[in-house]
Amino acid sequence: MIMSGSKQATIHQVQLIDIHGTRFYDLAYAHTEAPAAIRTTRVGAESVYEQPQAGDQAQISYLMNVVVAVARLKQKEQL
């Protein structure tokens, strides 16, 4: 259980949904340290970076084991 904090993850699936005019994202993701353990969450669109896509590297923030924010990790520049 993650009481609070954040973990790096890879987004595997993204679905934007609308429930009575309120937008949410349903996300499937896996933490970097456990890539085979796919997790799912529904989070308000205001708490997710713009245009999330499958394959993105993200920072998932938790409070009381609930996802409260998803931020895109900056990609390392290729030399």
PDB file of N, CA, C and O in Angstrom:
ATOM      1  N   MET A   1       0.837  -1.178   0.000  1.00  0.00           N
ATOM      2  CA  MET A   1       0.000   0.000   0.000  1.00  0.00           C
ATOM      3  C   MET A   1       0.882   1.241   0.000  1.00  0.00           C
ATOM      4  O   MET A   1       1.842   1.327   0.765  1.00  0.00           O
ATOM      5  N   ILE A   2       0.559   2.188  -0.846  1.00  0.00           N
ATOM      6  CA  ILE A   2       1.291   3.444  -0.940  1.00  0.00           C
ATOM      7  C   ILE A   2       0.474   4.506  -0.214  1.00  0.00           C
ATOM      8  O   ILE A   2      -0.553   4.958  -0.721  1.00  0.00           O
ATOM      9  N   MET A   3       0.923   4.900   0.963  1.00  0.00           N
ATOM     10  CA  MET A   3       0.169   5.897   1.730  1.00  0.00           C
ATOM     11  C   MET A   3       0.214   7.258   1.032  1.00  0.00           C
ATOM     12  O   MET A   3      -0.823   7.894   0.845  1.00  0.00           O
ATOM     13  N   SER A   4       1.398   7.699   0.652  1.00  0.00           N
ATOM     14  CA  SER A   4       1.542   8.907  -0.154  1.00  0.00           C
ATOM     15  C   SER A   4       2.909   8.852  -0.813  1.00  0.00           C
ATOM     16  O   SER A   4       3.833   8.202  -0.326  1.00  0.00           O
ATOM     17  N   GLY A   5       3.009   9.549  -1.924  1.00  0.00           N
ATOM     18  CA  GLY A   5       4.257   9.548  -2.675  1.00  0.00           C
ATOM     19  C   GLY A   5       3.987   9.307  -4.139  1.00  0.00           C
ATOM     20  O   GLY A   5       2.849   9.405  -4.599  1.00  0.00           O
ATOM     21  N   SER A   6       5.044   8.989  -4.873  1.00  0.00           N
ATOM     22  CA  SER A   6       4.881   8.766  -6.304  1.00  0.00           C
ATOM     23  C   SER A   6       5.840   7.698  -6.785  1.00  0.00           C
ATOM     24  O   SER A   6       6.854   7.413  -6.148  1.00  0.00           O
ATOM     25  N   LYS A   7       5.497   7.108  -7.935  1.00  0.00           N
ATOM     26  CA  LYS A   7       6.312   6.070  -8.556  1.00  0.00           C
ATOM     27  C   LYS A   7       6.330   6.283 -10.054  1.00  0.00           C
ATOM     28  O   LYS A   7       5.360   6.761 -10.643  1.00  0.00           O
ATOM     29  N   GLN A   8       7.453   5.919 -10.665  1.00  0.00           N
ATOM     30  CA  GLN A   8       7.550   5.981 -12.111  1.00  0.00           C
ATOM     31  C   GLN A   8       6.831   4.786 -12.712  1.00  0.00           C
ATOM     32  O   GLN A   8       6.819   3.695 -12.141  1.00  0.00           O
ATOM     33  N   ALA A   9       6.225   5.013 -13.886  1.00  0.00           N
ATOM     34  CA  ALA A   9       5.444   3.955 -14.525  1.00  0.00           C
ATOM     35  C   ALA A   9       5.434   4.154 -16.035  1.00  0.00           C
ATOM     36  O   ALA A   9       5.771   5.222 -16.546  1.00  0.00           O
ATOM     37  N   THR A  10       5.036   3.092 -16.731  1.00  0.00           N
ATOM     38  CA  THR A  10       4.796   3.138 -18.172  1.00  0.00           C
ATOM     39  C   THR A  10       3.295   3.002 -18.387  1.00  0.00           C
ATOM     40  O   THR A  10       2.660   2.099 -17.842  1.00  0.00           O
ATOM     41  N   ILE A  11       2.735   3.903 -19.182  1.00  0.00           N
ATOM     42  CA  ILE A  11       1.317   3.840 -19.522  1.00  0.00           C
ATOM     43  C   ILE A  11       1.145   2.793 -20.618  1.00  0.00           C
ATOM     44  O   ILE A  11       1.841   2.834 -21.633  1.00  0.00           O
ATOM     45  N   HIS A  12       0.218   1.853 -20.417  1.00  0.00           N
ATOM     46  CA  HIS A  12      -0.026   0.804 -21.408  1.00  0.00           C
ATOM     47  C   HIS A  12      -1.297   1.041 -22.221  1.00  0.00           C
ATOM     48  O   HIS A  12      -1.361   0.671 -23.393  1.00  0.00           O
ATOM     49  N   GLN A  13      -2.296   1.649 -21.609  1.00  0.00           N
ATOM     50  CA  GLN A  13      -3.561   1.873 -22.310  1.00  0.00           C
ATOM     51  C   GLN A  13      -4.219   3.123 -21.750  1.00  0.00           C
ATOM     52  O   GLN A  13      -4.168   3.381 -20.548  1.00  0.00           O
ATOM     53  N   VAL A  14      -4.841   3.900 -22.642  1.00  0.00           N
ATOM     54  CA  VAL A  14      -5.512   5.138 -22.259  1.00  0.00           C
ATOM     55  C   VAL A  14      -6.885   5.164 -22.904  1.00  0.00           C
ATOM     56  O   VAL A  14      -7.029   4.897 -24.097  1.00  0.00           O
ATOM     57  N   GLN A  15      -7.898   5.491 -22.101  1.00  0.00           N
ATOM     58  CA  GLN A  15      -9.233   5.681 -22.654  1.00  0.00           C
ATOM     59  C   GLN A  15      -9.854   6.903 -21.986  1.00  0.00           C
ATOM     60  O   GLN A  15      -9.998   6.946 -20.764  1.00  0.00           O
ATOM     61  N   LEU A  16     -10.220   7.892 -22.792  1.00  0.00           N
ATOM     62  CA  LEU A  16     -10.907   9.078 -22.297  1.00  0.00           C
ATOM     63  C   LEU A  16     -12.389   8.762 -22.248  1.00  0.00           C
ATOM     64  O   LEU A  16     -12.960   8.291 -23.232  1.00  0.00           O
ATOM     65  N   ILE A  17     -13.017   9.017 -21.107  1.00  0.00           N
ATOM     66  CA  ILE A  17     -14.452   8.756 -20.978  1.00  0.00           C
ATOM     67  C   ILE A  17     -15.148  10.009 -20.462  1.00  0.00           C
ATOM     68  O   ILE A  17     -14.523  10.874 -19.849  1.00  0.00           O
ATOM     69  N   ASP A  18     -16.437  10.091 -20.718  1.00  0.00           N
ATOM     70  CA  ASP A  18     -17.257  11.222 -20.299  1.00  0.00           C
ATOM     71  C   ASP A  18     -18.451  10.658 -19.538  1.00  0.00           C
ATOM     72  O   ASP A  18     -19.221   9.860 -20.072  1.00  0.00           O
ATOM     73  N   ILE A  19     -18.592  11.077 -18.296  1.00  0.00           N
ATOM     74  CA  ILE A  19     -19.725  10.641 -17.483  1.00  0.00           C
ATOM     75  C   ILE A  19     -20.512  11.886 -17.103  1.00  0.00           C
ATOM     76  O   ILE A  19     -20.088  12.668 -16.253  1.00  0.00           O
ATOM     77  N   HIS A  20     -21.655  12.059 -17.738  1.00  0.00           N
ATOM     78  CA  HIS A  20     -22.519  13.211 -17.487  1.00  0.00           C
ATOM     79  C   HIS A  20     -21.773  14.539 -17.580  1.00  0.00           C
ATOM     80  O   HIS A  20     -21.973  15.433 -16.758  1.00  0.00           O
ATOM     81  N   GLY A  21     -20.910  14.657 -18.592  1.00  0.00           N
ATOM     82  CA  GLY A  21     -20.195  15.899 -18.829  1.00  0.00           C
ATOM     83  C   GLY A  21     -18.883  16.051 -18.091  1.00  0.00           C
ATOM     84  O   GLY A  21     -18.174  17.037 -18.294  1.00  0.00           O
ATOM     85  N   THR A  22     -18.544  15.106 -17.245  1.00  0.00           N
ATOM     86  CA  THR A  22     -17.272  15.150 -16.533  1.00  0.00           C
ATOM     87  C   THR A  22     -16.315  14.170 -17.203  1.00  0.00           C
ATOM     88  O   THR A  22     -16.657  13.005 -17.410  1.00  0.00           O
ATOM     89  N   ARG A  23     -15.108  14.645 -17.545  1.00  0.00           N
ATOM     90  CA  ARG A  23     -14.139  13.818 -18.268  1.00  0.00           C
ATOM     91  C   ARG A  23     -13.176  13.128 -17.317  1.00  0.00           C
ATOM     92  O   ARG A  23     -12.688  13.720 -16.355  1.00  0.00           O
ATOM     93  N   PHE A  24     -12.916  11.864 -17.610  1.00  0.00           N
ATOM     94  CA  PHE A  24     -11.991  11.024 -16.851  1.00  0.00           C
ATOM     95  C   PHE A  24     -11.099  10.274 -17.825  1.00  0.00           C
ATOM     96  O   PHE A  24     -11.433  10.114 -18.999  1.00  0.00           O
ATOM     97  N   TYR A  25      -9.965   9.817 -17.325  1.00  0.00           N
ATOM     98  CA  TYR A  25      -9.131   8.883 -18.067  1.00  0.00           C
ATOM     99  C   TYR A  25      -9.124   7.552 -17.324  1.00  0.00           C
ATOM    100  O   TYR A  25      -8.904   7.505 -16.114  1.00  0.00           O
ATOM    101  N   ASP A  26      -9.366   6.479 -18.060  1.00  0.00           N
ATOM    102  CA  ASP A  26      -9.116   5.136 -17.561  1.00  0.00           C
ATOM    103  C   ASP A  26      -7.728   4.764 -18.068  1.00  0.00           C
ATOM    104  O   ASP A  26      -7.487   4.736 -19.275  1.00  0.00           O
ATOM    105  N   LEU A  27      -6.822   4.481 -17.145  1.00  0.00           N
ATOM    106  CA  LEU A  27      -5.440   4.176 -17.500  1.00  0.00           C
ATOM    107  C   LEU A  27      -5.067   2.774 -17.047  1.00  0.00           C
ATOM    108  O   LEU A  27      -5.453   2.333 -15.964  1.00  0.00           O
ATOM    109  N   ALA A  28      -4.317   2.086 -17.885  1.00  0.00           N
ATOM    110  CA  ALA A  28      -3.645   0.842 -17.496  1.00  0.00           C
ATOM    111  C   ALA A  28      -2.155   1.172 -17.511  1.00  0.00           C
ATOM    112  O   ALA A  28      -1.651   1.719 -18.492  1.00  0.00           O
ATOM    113  N   TYR A  29      -1.457   0.847 -16.446  1.00  0.00           N
ATOM    114  CA  TYR A  29      -0.045   1.208 -16.321  1.00  0.00           C
ATOM    115  C   TYR A  29       0.681   0.170 -15.475  1.00  0.00           C
ATOM    116  O   TYR A  29       0.058  -0.647 -14.797  1.00  0.00           O
ATOM    117  N   ALA A  30       1.997   0.218 -15.526  1.00  0.00           N
ATOM    118  CA  ALA A  30       2.823  -0.663 -14.690  1.00  0.00           C
ATOM    119  C   ALA A  30       3.968   0.160 -14.116  1.00  0.00           C
ATOM    120  O   ALA A  30       4.602   0.939 -14.828  1.00  0.00           O
ATOM    121  N   HIS A  31       4.225  -0.018 -12.835  1.00  0.00           N
ATOM    122  CA  HIS A  31       5.363   0.649 -12.208  1.00  0.00           C
ATOM    123  C   HIS A  31       6.647   0.118 -12.825  1.00  0.00           C
ATOM    124  O   HIS A  31       6.722  -1.044 -13.223  1.00  0.00           O
ATOM    125  N   THR A  32       7.645   0.968 -12.900  1.00  0.00           N
ATOM    126  CA  THR A  32       8.923   0.606 -13.517  1.00  0.00           C
ATOM    127  C   THR A  32       9.562  -0.597 -12.831  1.00  0.00           C
ATOM    128  O   THR A  32      10.166  -1.439 -13.497  1.00  0.00           O
ATOM    129  N   GLU A  33       9.435  -0.688 -11.502  1.00  0.00           N
ATOM    130  CA  GLU A  33      10.084  -1.795 -10.781  1.00  0.00           C
ATOM    131  C   GLU A  33       9.287  -3.105 -10.859  1.00  0.00           C
ATOM    132  O   GLU A  33       9.785  -4.146 -10.430  1.00  0.00           O
ATOM    133  N   ALA A  34       8.064  -3.075 -11.395  1.00  0.00           N
ATOM    134  CA  ALA A  34       7.239  -4.285 -11.533  1.00  0.00           C
ATOM    135  C   ALA A  34       6.490  -4.239 -12.868  1.00  0.00           C
ATOM    136  O   ALA A  34       5.266  -4.104 -12.883  1.00  0.00           O
ATOM    137  N   PRO A  35       7.214  -4.349 -13.992  1.00  0.00           N
ATOM    138  CA  PRO A  35       6.594  -4.148 -15.300  1.00  0.00           C
ATOM    139  C   PRO A  35       5.525  -5.167 -15.674  1.00  0.00           C
ATOM    140  O   PRO A  35       4.711  -4.894 -16.555  1.00  0.00           O
ATOM    141  N   ALA A  36       5.502  -6.323 -15.038  1.00  0.00           N
ATOM    142  CA  ALA A  36       4.496  -7.340 -15.366  1.00  0.00           C
ATOM    143  C   ALA A  36       3.195  -7.145 -14.596  1.00  0.00           C
ATOM    144  O   ALA A  36       2.186  -7.767 -14.930  1.00  0.00           O
ATOM    145  N   ALA A  37       3.198  -6.302 -13.582  1.00  0.00           N
ATOM    146  CA  ALA A  37       2.002  -6.085 -12.755  1.00  0.00           C
ATOM    147  C   ALA A  37       1.227  -4.881 -13.285  1.00  0.00           C
ATOM    148  O   ALA A  37       1.491  -3.743 -12.896  1.00  0.00           O
ATOM    149  N   ILE A  38       0.270  -5.140 -14.177  1.00  0.00           N
ATOM    150  CA  ILE A  38      -0.529  -4.073 -14.767  1.00  0.00           C
ATOM    151  C   ILE A  38      -1.584  -3.618 -13.758  1.00  0.00           C
ATOM    152  O   ILE A  38      -2.315  -4.433 -13.194  1.00  0.00           O
ATOM    153  N   ARG A  39      -1.648  -2.308 -13.543  1.00  0.00           N
ATOM    154  CA  ARG A  39      -2.625  -1.702 -12.640  1.00  0.00           C
ATOM    155  C   ARG A  39      -3.580  -0.850 -13.469  1.00  0.00           C
ATOM    156  O   ARG A  39      -3.246  -0.434 -14.578  1.00  0.00           O
ATOM    157  N   THR A  40      -4.749  -0.598 -12.936  1.00  0.00           N
ATOM    158  CA  THR A  40      -5.708   0.273 -13.621  1.00  0.00           C
ATOM    159  C   THR A  40      -6.207   1.333 -12.643  1.00  0.00           C
ATOM    160  O   THR A  40      -6.235   1.130 -11.429  1.00  0.00           O
ATOM    161  N   THR A  41      -6.597   2.460 -13.210  1.00  0.00           N
ATOM    162  CA  THR A  41      -7.145   3.546 -12.400  1.00  0.00           C
ATOM    163  C   THR A  41      -8.072   4.396 -13.257  1.00  0.00           C
ATOM    164  O   THR A  41      -7.956   4.411 -14.483  1.00  0.00           O
ATOM    165  N   ARG A  42      -8.969   5.085 -12.621  1.00  0.00           N
ATOM    166  CA  ARG A  42      -9.787   6.122 -13.263  1.00  0.00           C
ATOM    167  C   ARG A  42      -9.466   7.413 -12.526  1.00  0.00           C
ATOM    168  O   ARG A  42      -9.592   7.490 -11.304  1.00  0.00           O
ATOM    169  N   VAL A  43      -9.052   8.423 -13.276  1.00  0.00           N
ATOM    170  CA  VAL A  43      -8.648   9.683 -12.668  1.00  0.00           C
ATOM    171  C   VAL A  43      -9.214  10.836 -13.493  1.00  0.00           C
ATOM    172  O   VAL A  43      -9.303  10.746 -14.717  1.00  0.00           O
ATOM    173  N   GLY A  44      -9.591  11.908 -12.823  1.00  0.00           N
ATOM    174  CA  GLY A  44     -10.147  13.069 -13.504  1.00  0.00           C
ATOM    175  C   GLY A  44      -9.170  13.657 -14.501  1.00  0.00           C
ATOM    176  O   GLY A  44      -7.965  13.688 -14.253  1.00  0.00           O
ATOM    177  N   ALA A  45      -9.688  14.126 -15.635  1.00  0.00           N
ATOM    178  CA  ALA A  45      -8.840  14.672 -16.697  1.00  0.00           C
ATOM    179  C   ALA A  45      -7.987  15.842 -16.205  1.00  0.00           C
ATOM    180  O   ALA A  45      -6.901  16.079 -16.735  1.00  0.00           O
ATOM    181  N   GLU A  46      -8.466  16.575 -15.199  1.00  0.00           N
ATOM    182  CA  GLU A  46      -7.703  17.707 -14.676  1.00  0.00           C
ATOM    183  C   GLU A  46      -6.447  17.277 -13.926  1.00  0.00           C
ATOM    184  O   GLU A  46      -5.574  18.102 -13.656  1.00  0.00           O
ATOM    185  N   SER A  47      -6.349  15.992 -13.588  1.00  0.00           N
ATOM    186  CA  SER A  47      -5.216  15.475 -12.821  1.00  0.00           C
ATOM    187  C   SER A  47      -4.212  14.716 -13.674  1.00  0.00           C
ATOM    188  O   SER A  47      -3.284  14.098 -13.153  1.00  0.00           O
ATOM    189  N   VAL A  48      -4.405  14.765 -14.997  1.00  0.00           N
ATOM    190  CA  VAL A  48      -3.532  14.040 -15.927  1.00  0.00           C
ATOM    191  C   VAL A  48      -2.969  15.036 -16.931  1.00  0.00           C
ATOM    192  O   VAL A  48      -3.661  15.971 -17.333  1.00  0.00           O
ATOM    193  N   TYR A  49      -1.715  14.842 -17.339  1.00  0.00           N
ATOM    194  CA  TYR A  49      -1.107  15.721 -18.336  1.00  0.00           C
ATOM    195  C   TYR A  49      -1.872  15.646 -19.659  1.00  0.00           C
ATOM    196  O   TYR A  49      -2.628  14.705 -19.901  1.00  0.00           O
ATOM    197  N   GLU A  50      -1.668  16.634 -20.494  1.00  0.00           N
ATOM    198  CA  GLU A  50      -2.403  16.745 -21.753  1.00  0.00           C
ATOM    199  C   GLU A  50      -2.030  15.623 -22.727  1.00  0.00           C
ATOM    200  O   GLU A  50      -0.850  15.352 -22.948  1.00  0.00           O
ATOM    201  N   GLN A  51      -3.020  14.991 -23.291  1.00  0.00           N
ATOM    202  CA  GLN A  51      -2.918  13.957 -24.313  1.00  0.00           C
ATOM    203  C   GLN A  51      -2.011  12.779 -23.929  1.00  0.00           C
ATOM    204  O   GLN A  51      -1.022  12.518 -24.615  1.00  0.00           O
ATOM    205  N   PRO A  52      -2.330  12.075 -22.857  1.00  0.00           N
ATOM    206  CA  PRO A  52      -1.544  10.890 -22.516  1.00  0.00           C
ATOM    207  C   PRO A  52      -1.695   9.820 -23.596  1.00  0.00           C
ATOM    208  O   PRO A  52      -2.761   9.681 -24.195  1.00  0.00           O
ATOM    209  N   GLN A  53      -0.631   9.072 -23.837  1.00  0.00           N
ATOM    210  CA  GLN A  53      -0.617   8.036 -24.864  1.00  0.00           C
ATOM    211  C   GLN A  53       0.023   6.767 -24.312  1.00  0.00           C
ATOM    212  O   GLN A  53       0.869   6.819 -23.419  1.00  0.00           O
ATOM    213  N   ALA A  54      -0.393   5.636 -24.855  1.00  0.00           N
ATOM    214  CA  ALA A  54       0.247   4.366 -24.512  1.00  0.00           C
ATOM    215  C   ALA A  54       1.731   4.466 -24.857  1.00  0.00           C
ATOM    216  O   ALA A  54       2.099   4.992 -25.907  1.00  0.00           O
ATOM    217  N   GLY A  55       2.568   3.962 -23.970  1.00  0.00           N
ATOM    218  CA  GLY A  55       4.009   4.012 -24.155  1.00  0.00           C
ATOM    219  C   GLY A  55       4.677   5.161 -23.430  1.00  0.00           C
ATOM    220  O   GLY A  55       5.899   5.164 -23.284  1.00  0.00           O
ATOM    221  N   ASP A  56       3.909   6.140 -22.970  1.00  0.00           N
ATOM    222  CA  ASP A  56       4.478   7.272 -22.234  1.00  0.00           C
ATOM    223  C   ASP A  56       5.064   6.819 -20.907  1.00  0.00           C
ATOM    224  O   ASP A  56       4.554   5.902 -20.264  1.00  0.00           O
ATOM    225  N   GLN A  57       6.145   7.479 -20.509  1.00  0.00           N
ATOM    226  CA  GLN A  57       6.719   7.305 -19.187  1.00  0.00           C
ATOM    227  C   GLN A  57       6.107   8.387 -18.301  1.00  0.00           C
ATOM    228  O   GLN A  57       6.081   9.561 -18.671  1.00  0.00           O
ATOM    229  N   ALA A  58       5.615   7.986 -17.132  1.00  0.00           N
ATOM    230  CA  ALA A  58       4.891   8.932 -16.282  1.00  0.00           C
ATOM    231  C   ALA A  58       5.283   8.773 -14.822  1.00  0.00           C
ATOM    232  O   ALA A  58       5.855   7.761 -14.417  1.00  0.00           O
ATOM    233  N   GLN A  59       4.964   9.790 -14.050  1.00  0.00           N
ATOM    234  CA  GLN A  59       5.116   9.776 -12.599  1.00  0.00           C
ATOM    235  C   GLN A  59       3.700   9.715 -12.030  1.00  0.00           C
ATOM    236  O   GLN A  59       2.912  10.640 -12.226  1.00  0.00           O
ATOM    237  N   ILE A  60       3.376   8.632 -11.327  1.00  0.00           N
ATOM    238  CA  ILE A  60       2.054   8.432 -10.749  1.00  0.00           C
ATOM    239  C   ILE A  60       2.113   8.833  -9.277  1.00  0.00           C
ATOM    240  O   ILE A  60       2.914   8.291  -8.516  1.00  0.00           O
ATOM    241  N   SER A  61       1.272   9.778  -8.877  1.00  0.00           N
ATOM    242  CA  SER A  61       1.244  10.243  -7.481  1.00  0.00           C
ATOM    243  C   SER A  61       0.060   9.610  -6.756  1.00  0.00           C
ATOM    244  O   SER A  61      -1.038   9.496  -7.302  1.00  0.00           O
ATOM    245  N   TYR A  62       0.310   9.202  -5.515  1.00  0.00           N
ATOM    246  CA  TYR A  62      -0.688   8.503  -4.707  1.00  0.00           C
ATOM    247  C   TYR A  62      -0.938   9.238  -3.396  1.00  0.00           C
ATOM    248  O   TYR A  62      -0.067   9.929  -2.868  1.00  0.00           O
ATOM    249  N   LEU A  63      -2.154   9.068  -2.888  1.00  0.00           N
ATOM    250  CA  LEU A  63      -2.505   9.463  -1.536  1.00  0.00           C
ATOM    251  C   LEU A  63      -3.465   8.408  -1.016  1.00  0.00           C
ATOM    252  O   LEU A  63      -4.519   8.179  -1.609  1.00  0.00           O
ATOM    253  N   MET A  64      -3.114   7.773   0.072  1.00  0.00           N
ATOM    254  CA  MET A  64      -3.924   6.693   0.660  1.00  0.00           C
ATOM    255  C   MET A  64      -4.192   5.591  -0.373  1.00  0.00           C
ATOM    256  O   MET A  64      -5.295   5.049  -0.442  1.00  0.00           O
ATOM    257  N   ASN A  65      -3.167   5.269  -1.174  1.00  0.00           N
ATOM    258  CA  ASN A  65      -3.203   4.210  -2.188  1.00  0.00           C
ATOM    259  C   ASN A  65      -4.142   4.516  -3.357  1.00  0.00           C
ATOM    260  O   ASN A  65      -4.511   3.611  -4.105  1.00  0.00           O
ATOM    261  N   VAL A  66      -4.529   5.780  -3.519  1.00  0.00           N
ATOM    262  CA  VAL A  66      -5.396   6.201  -4.616  1.00  0.00           C
ATOM    263  C   VAL A  66      -4.585   7.132  -5.523  1.00  0.00           C
ATOM    264  O   VAL A  66      -3.892   8.025  -5.036  1.00  0.00           O
ATOM    265  N   VAL A  67      -4.671   6.926  -6.829  1.00  0.00           N
ATOM    266  CA  VAL A  67      -3.973   7.794  -7.777  1.00  0.00           C
ATOM    267  C   VAL A  67      -4.621   9.172  -7.745  1.00  0.00           C
ATOM    268  O   VAL A  67      -5.833   9.299  -7.921  1.00  0.00           O
ATOM    269  N   VAL A  68      -3.810  10.205  -7.520  1.00  0.00           N
ATOM    270  CA  VAL A  68      -4.324  11.575  -7.460  1.00  0.00           C
ATOM    271  C   VAL A  68      -3.764  12.459  -8.570  1.00  0.00           C
ATOM    272  O   VAL A  68      -4.307  13.532  -8.829  1.00  0.00           O
ATOM    273  N   ALA A  69      -2.687  12.027  -9.231  1.00  0.00           N
ATOM    274  CA  ALA A  69      -2.120  12.813 -10.326  1.00  0.00           C
ATOM    275  C   ALA A  69      -1.222  11.942 -11.184  1.00  0.00           C
ATOM    276  O   ALA A  69      -0.602  10.990 -10.709  1.00  0.00           O
ATOM    277  N   VAL A  70      -1.171  12.295 -12.466  1.00  0.00           N
ATOM    278  CA  VAL A  70      -0.296  11.602 -13.410  1.00  0.00           C
ATOM    279  C   VAL A  70       0.447  12.676 -14.202  1.00  0.00           C
ATOM    280  O   VAL A  70      -0.170  13.479 -14.902  1.00  0.00           O
ATOM    281  N   ALA A  71       1.779  12.683 -14.087  1.00  0.00           N
ATOM    282  CA  ALA A  71       2.609  13.671 -14.779  1.00  0.00           C
ATOM    283  C   ALA A  71       3.529  12.957 -15.760  1.00  0.00           C
ATOM    284  O   ALA A  71       4.047  11.880 -15.470  1.00  0.00           O
ATOM    285  N   ARG A  72       3.723  13.561 -16.911  1.00  0.00           N
ATOM    286  CA  ARG A  72       4.629  12.980 -17.917  1.00  0.00           C
ATOM    287  C   ARG A  72       6.061  13.175 -17.463  1.00  0.00           C
ATOM    288  O   ARG A  72       6.426  14.255 -16.997  1.00  0.00           O
ATOM    289  N   LEU A  73       6.881  12.133 -17.595  1.00  0.00           N
ATOM    290  CA  LEU A  73       8.308  12.269 -17.357  1.00  0.00           C
ATOM    291  C   LEU A  73       8.958  12.809 -18.618  1.00  0.00           C
ATOM    292  O   LEU A  73       8.583  12.422 -19.725  1.00  0.00           O
ATOM    293  N   LYS A  74       9.901  13.673 -18.465  1.00  0.00           N
ATOM    294  CA  LYS A  74      10.620  14.204 -19.622  1.00  0.00           C
ATOM    295  C   LYS A  74      11.510  13.109 -20.204  1.00  0.00           C
ATOM    296  O   LYS A  74      12.193  12.391 -19.475  1.00  0.00           O
ATOM    297  N   GLN A  75      11.489  12.998 -21.517  1.00  0.00           N
ATOM    298  CA  GLN A  75      12.301  12.001 -22.198  1.00  0.00           C
ATOM    299  C   GLN A  75      13.748  12.472 -22.221  1.00  0.00           C
ATOM    300  O   GLN A  75      14.020  13.655 -22.425  1.00  0.00           O
ATOM    301  N   LYS A  76      14.675  11.542 -22.011  1.00  0.00           N
ATOM    302  CA  LYS A  76      16.103  11.876 -22.097  1.00  0.00           C
ATOM    303  C   LYS A  76      16.451  12.167 -23.548  1.00  0.00           C
ATOM    304  O   LYS A  76      15.994  11.483 -24.464  1.00  0.00           O
ATOM    305  N   GLU A  77      17.257  13.182 -23.736  1.00  0.00           N
ATOM    306  CA  GLU A  77      17.650  13.538 -25.090  1.00  0.00           C
ATOM    307  C   GLU A  77      18.651  12.518 -25.620  1.00  0.00           C
ATOM    308  O   GLU A  77      19.561  12.091 -24.909  1.00  0.00           O
ATOM    309  N   GLN A  78      18.467  12.140 -26.868  1.00  0.00           N
ATOM    310  CA  GLN A  78      19.351  11.192 -27.539  1.00  0.00           C
ATOM    311  C   GLN A  78      20.578  11.949 -28.035  1.00  0.00           C
ATOM    312  O   GLN A  78      20.454  13.051 -28.569  1.00  0.00           O
ATOM    313  N   LEU A  79      21.743  11.373 -27.866  1.00  0.00           N
ATOM    314  CA  LEU A  79      22.987  12.005 -28.377  1.00  0.00           C
ATOM    315  C   LEU A  79      23.275  11.507 -29.762  1.00  0.00           C
ATOM    316  O   LEU A  79      24.267  11.910 -30.369  1.00  0.00           O
TER     317      LEU A  79
END
